[in-house]
């Protein structure tokens, strides 16, 4: 993915994981784990993140390289 989740959050004006979590309806810790590649969201959450951050949903579902 050419644009990281963190980069896109900044572009969209989200200054914290908590702000994005509130917008998409999940826990802050889940956003943090997704950003770090330690968790993958449900399909439903991936779709909500995709809509808010304007990234393809599969960007949240694919395995990240270590």
Secondary structure, 3 states (H helix, E strand, C coil): CCCCHHHHHHHCCCCCHHHHHHHHCCCHHHHHHHHCCCCCCCHHHHHHHHHHHCCCHHHCCCCCCC
